[in-house]
Amino acid sequence: MAVKKKRSTQPTADQTRAREYCSELRIALLALHKALVDSERVTYEATVGKIQSSNHFLQLLTTDPWFAWLQPLSQLIVVIDEAMDAEEPLKGKDVDALVKQIGTLLAPSEESEGFGRHYFEALQRDPDVVLAHAAVAKLRKSWKAGS
């Protein structure tokens, strides 16, 4: 009777590095998202009026066009979560694609519309957004340097 070898379920060094990196990147993107949400709330309240409660704010975040520009960043964080939860372990090429996607999204532009324009404006008005952006940019560079 032949004994079948079990496939090793131990992740490779590349897979471990990819997972750890994505975890760090996710945390940095969540911090950036929070900085953007906080900044946008201040701008909203200065323009429209005080937000009355946390529930009201959550409703605005999910349904009001004022905050809709933040959705691509929220979706990108979900993509990272799904990649980390997938049955197939993350590989370096998966992380390369995520890093590229992040770079494309987080490209502020004074001339564009949508996310790029709003992101540019947030970077101009709020130092917390600048710091959070710098943390993500540093992490992105560290992946490229370590590849």
C-alpha positions as CSV (number, residue, x, y, z in Angstrom):
1,M,0.0,0.0,0.0
2,A,1.5,3.3,-1.1
3,V,1.3,6.2,1.3
4,K,0.3,9.5,-0.2
5,K,2.3,12.5,0.9
6,K,0.2,15.3,2.2
7,R,0.8,18.6,0.6
8,S,2.5,20.9,2.9
9,T,0.1,23.5,4.2
10,Q,3.0,25.6,5.5
11,P,3.1,28.9,3.6
12,T,6.3,29.7,1.7
13,A,8.5,32.6,2.8
14,D,7.1,34.6,-0.2
15,Q,3.5,33.9,0.9
16,T,4.2,34.8,4.5
17,R,5.9,38.1,3.4
18,A,3.0,38.9,1.1
19,R,0.4,38.3,3.9
20,E,2.3,40.3,6.5
21,Y,2.8,43.1,4.0
22,C,-0.9,43.2,3.0
23,S,-1.8,43.3,6.7
24,E,0.4,46.3,7.2
25,L,-0.9,47.9,4.0
26,R,-4.5,47.3,5.1
27,I,-3.9,49.1,8.5
28,A,-2.3,52.0,6.7
29,L,-5.1,52.3,4.2
30,L,-7.7,52.2,7.1
31,A,-5.8,55.0,8.8
32,L,-5.9,57.0,5.5
33,H,-9.6,56.3,5.1
34,K,-10.3,57.5,8.6
35,A,-8.3,60.7,8.0
36,L,-10.2,61.3,4.9
37,V,-13.6,60.6,6.5
38,D,-12.7,62.9,9.4
39,S,-11.5,65.6,7.1
40,E,-14.6,65.4,4.9
41,R,-16.9,65.5,7.9
42,V,-15.3,68.8,9.0
43,T,-15.8,70.2,5.5
44,Y,-19.3,68.9,5.3
45,E,-20.3,70.5,8.7
46,A,-18.7,73.8,7.7
47,T,-20.6,73.9,4.5
48,V,-23.9,72.1,5.2
49,G,-24.3,72.1,8.9
50,K,-23.7,70.0,12.0
51,I,-24.2,66.3,11.8
52,Q,-26.5,65.4,14.6
53,S,-25.4,61.9,15.6
54,S,-23.2,58.9,14.7
55,N,-26.1,57.2,13.1
56,H,-26.8,60.2,10.9
57,F,-23.1,60.4,10.0
58,L,-23.1,56.7,9.0
59,Q,-26.2,57.3,6.9
60,L,-24.5,60.2,5.2
61,L,-21.3,58.1,4.6
62,T,-23.3,55.4,2.9
63,T,-25.9,57.4,0.9
64,D,-25.0,61.0,0.5
65,P,-23.3,62.1,-2.7
66,W,-21.0,64.4,-0.7
67,F,-19.2,61.3,0.6
68,A,-19.5,59.0,-2.4
69,W,-16.0,59.8,-3.7
70,L,-14.6,57.8,-0.8
71,Q,-16.1,54.5,-2.1
72,P,-13.2,53.5,-4.3
73,L,-10.9,53.5,-1.3
74,S,-13.4,51.6,0.8
75,Q,-13.7,49.0,-2.0
76,L,-9.9,48.7,-2.3
77,I,-9.7,47.9,1.4
78,V,-12.4,45.2,0.8
79,V,-10.3,43.8,-2.1
80,I,-7.3,43.4,0.3
81,D,-9.5,41.8,2.9
82,E,-10.8,39.3,0.4
83,A,-7.3,38.5,-0.9
84,M,-6.1,37.9,2.6
85,D,-9.1,35.6,3.4
86,A,-9.0,33.7,0.1
87,E,-8.2,29.9,0.2
88,E,-5.3,30.4,-2.1
89,P,-2.4,32.1,-0.3
90,L,-1.2,35.5,-1.4
91,K,1.8,35.6,-3.7
92,G,4.2,38.3,-4.6
93,K,2.5,38.9,-7.9
94,D,-0.8,39.4,-6.1
95,V,0.7,42.1,-3.9
96,D,2.4,43.7,-7.0
97,A,-1.1,44.1,-8.5
98,L,-2.6,45.5,-5.3
99,V,0.3,48.0,-4.9
100,K,-0.2,49.1,-8.5
101,Q,-3.9,49.5,-7.9
102,I,-3.3,51.6,-4.8
103,G,-0.8,53.8,-6.7
104,T,-3.4,54.4,-9.4
105,L,-6.1,55.3,-7.0
106,L,-4.0,57.5,-4.7
107,A,-2.9,59.8,-7.5
108,P,-4.1,63.3,-6.5
109,S,-5.0,65.5,-9.4
110,E,-6.1,69.1,-9.5
111,E,-7.3,68.7,-13.0
112,S,-9.3,65.5,-12.8
113,E,-12.7,64.8,-11.4
114,G,-13.9,62.1,-9.0
115,F,-11.6,60.5,-6.5
116,G,-8.3,62.1,-7.7
117,R,-9.7,65.7,-7.5
118,H,-11.3,65.2,-4.0
119,Y,-8.1,63.5,-2.8
120,F,-6.0,66.4,-4.1
121,E,-8.3,68.8,-2.2
122,A,-8.1,66.8,1.1
123,L,-4.3,66.7,0.8
124,Q,-4.3,70.5,0.5
125,R,-6.5,71.2,3.5
126,D,-5.6,68.5,6.1
127,P,-2.2,67.6,7.4
128,D,-3.5,64.4,8.9
129,V,-4.4,63.2,5.4
130,V,-0.9,64.1,4.2
131,L,0.6,62.1,7.0
132,A,-1.6,59.1,6.3
133,H,-0.9,59.4,2.6
134,A,2.9,59.4,3.3
135,A,2.6,56.3,5.5
136,V,0.9,54.4,2.6
137,A,3.4,55.7,0.1
138,K,6.3,54.6,2.3
139,L,4.8,51.1,2.6
140,R,4.3,50.9,-1.2
141,K,8.0,51.8,-1.7
142,S,9.1,49.2,0.8
143,W,7.4,46.5,-1.2
144,K,9.1,47.5,-4.4
145,A,12.5,47.7,-2.6
146,G,12.0,44.3,-1.0
147,S,10.9,42.6,-4.2
